[in-house]
Each structure stands twice: as C-alpha cells, then as structure tokens.
C-alpha cells in the first residue's frame, strides 16, 4: 500500500461523491479506481488490490481484456446505436446465435437482448405469464433477482434491497430455498407448499438461481433443481433459471444448471456476458418465445452494438483460453485452502460453491449467522490489499469471485490474505 486506505485522493473524490451522489448508493471499499487488469485494481493513490469480486461476477475474462477493448473500439467507430427494432444489425443476431447454441438442451431456442439482469428476469416472467395465461410466480428465500419493482418483489432479502420501497408486485409467492448447511428447503416440502398455498394450476413460472448468489452462495442439495424442473413440466408451469451471476463459465460450465442436468424453459443471463458493458438476455424454448406477439418484446437500448461486440469477444475468450477448465482449477485451489478452516477457525461454519464461485459462511454457536465476523474479515482483507465481497441473507458470508484469468500466484496471494483474516477475525 502506498497510503492508508482510503488515500488522500480517494478522500477528495469521496467528498465530491457525497455532494453529487445520494447516500442510498452504497459502496464496499471507499477507494476510487483508476485502472484495472486481470485481477488487480489500482486506485487513484497508487494502491493496488487483488480483485476477488470481479465487479460482482462481471469481469470473468478480466478487466479491459484486449480482445474486448478492440471489439468495442471497432464497433464504436462503425456506429453506436440504431435501435435493433428500428434497423437491425448483425452483432445482435450473432450474440443470440451463440446463446442459443450454448444454452442447455438440444431443442430449438430463441434469444433476445436487454440492458441488465433485472430487465432479463422481468421479461422472462412476462413471457411465462403470456404463454401460460397464469399469474402466480414462485420465488425463493435467499434469492436475488434485481432492484426493479418486480425483481425486488422476487428478491428475498429485505435490507437493503426492499425495506421502505413497497408495496410490491402482486402474485409473487416465496418458498424456502434448499440450504443443506441449515437443513431447510427440502424438495418435498417446497412442492407441498406450492400446491397447498398457491395451487399448481395458478403457477406461471418458478424463478430460481441454480446457486443462490446474493443469498450466500448456497448450493442446493443434489436433485433439488431437477425436482423443481420435473414439477414444472407436470404442472404446466415454466422453469426460469437465473444464471445472471453463475453463468458464462463462472462455475466451470457455461451455465451452472448444466451440472444439475437441468434444461430450463427460460434462462436469464447478464453480468459477465458483456465483459463490463451492460447487456442481458433471455434465452428460451423456441415454441415458448415465438408465442409472444410482434412488438411485445424489446427496448430502446437492448442489445446495444457496442455491448454485442463485447459479448462476442467474451464468448471467444472463454473458449480460446480454456476458462471453463480455469474456473474449475480456481475452485479446486480455493476449496482446498479454505475447507481446512472448517473446524479449525471457530466461526467458519461452511465452505461451499462450484468452480470460481465460492462462499465462506461465518457463524456463532448453533450455526447462528455472524454478520459482525464477516464484516471484520472483509475489513481486514481490504486493509491488506484484497477486495472481497460479503453476501448472504444475514450478511454473514464472504464470497469469492476472482476473474477466471487470474494467475495462480495472484490467487495464492489473495488466499493467503483471506485465510489470515478468517483466522484473526474468528
């Protein structure tokens, strides 16, 4: 570190921020970044941080990846916008073709592009309601799907996402998410609750993350997601799998639901799809997607040509650099180091995840969530030059989302800091 954290230049900018930006826009680490690469963030004071956050799983291929920069630059020189619904362009079609090819299932698929993950989820629910003629939507505890009215309604955590912002969208029903560590959300209990409190004939769709992201990187028990898929098929409802945080290679496969052998009816993607540029998508069964009337889907900026160029570069980087295997390697190294703390560091209750998507849950006696311990760990990491993020319905989980291109020596250095912080804080 060149200065204390935050440094003098960051403090100057923080004062400007306070005068221009509302306090409701939170911040994890109060330093202002000047440049970033494949796993390093450098602030305006010259301090460098190992990045275990990837902008919340956005920079899977690294920050300012050369191929992304080149593709975006070329696209900007050609044109920055026409609106795909006014005059279309090839980049939009090419992104949809790649998503259709990579999404789980051998059936014919269609995709369309939006601006964000929240917008993707909103549209998936809209399609499900249109196609089924039903209105009820089932979501889950620990779920996070966005900050718009409908996606905020689907999200399970009140503070800071929902408190004071109601009333929320109607016809949203929440069920317990499968949480093996705490022994909740068993499949048969969830299905029984849906059928008795909502009614199978009323359900348009189930919206579910294959791994609960903001909810604490909770990995459901084996067969749980497949069981929900089977129930949807029998009930005539659609399964919407939210791959916004877990997709695009983060867990070692293109999409996390592949590891559960689940083929969704509709799938949402965003975050790392654009390599840092805003883009989201809905991909679904062709017979479902084609039912919506002409003009019923779209938006002014959806599938912006610069974001499409970035997305196409991201697809190529993941394939050419073997980043699916790289995610698995990062996961093996991280799990090996962190799992040793279970039973040795008193507050480390559980270490879980898939690929380069790993959570460390901190608890007190009787597995009571310990948010204070998580804050102490994060603060110690930040002061030592490691950016980590917290998560969890009870804010007691440290989550790891390093870029998939992070070199081994940088990963090891970051894990050294984290292991030290977990030991000291507990």
C-alpha angles and dihedrals in degrees: 000000000000094000141008113284114286098029127212096267091049089050090053091051091045089058090052089046091053090054095047109028126057118249089239089077099083130205132209102200115019098220125110115233120224101178140357138193138175098325104339128096117194120197131211091265093056096256115144125212130192105235115230092158107059090203087298095316095317103114099054089145093045133266116297092358105197094234091051092048091049093048094048092046092052091047092050091053090054100045137316101211146357101152111250091236090057103042115354127216136203099248093066092051092046093054090050091049091053093048092048090051096047101039115102118270136050094243124107113274142192130202136190130188134238138169105261148002093264091053090049092054092046090054094045090055090045091054093046092052092047094049098043099036088226130117110202119103122193118211133166146241111262089028124135120187106156147292103272118104097267097037091045087053089053093047114097103209118084101194122084098354105051113012112120095002100096159146091086133205114289130239095041115132123190126214132182115272118228106266111173094184092058095031098237139127101040112186098241091050092050094049092046090051093049092050096046102038101033108015123235092245091059099052116106095178148340113233112202142158114227085221117022101240113184086023091071109286089279113181110207122229118274112279096017097108091041089052091055090049091053092048091051091052092052094043096047092243126129125245112225112193115199107214095164096119100020100045136087096056099310095128098038097271126069089257129017095228089066088073089059091048088239123150109199125212089221129013130192126209135176135124105068092023090088101038089235100330119105113260137131135179145200115213121185151148110303094231090055098043094046093057094075113096122251111280093019093110130048145064140214099262101024110130094010108198094241092051090047091053090051092049093052089052090050092054090051094047094051091051100040096044096043093238095163089064089041091056089053091050092050089050094051093049094045096045091048092054098040100040089064088069094063105104092007102066103048098218097047101098103164140005114196145150146099127265112327093346106091133159131196112202117207118206143167128218115329089016093288108167113257109204092168091060091051091052091050091051093048093047092050091049092049093052089049093053102262121119111213129165129220124223142164137105086266095037091242102119129093109210128203120210106157118173110268089234094057110129119240096247091055091046090051092049091051093048090051090057093045095048090050092049093048091051095046097044095049 
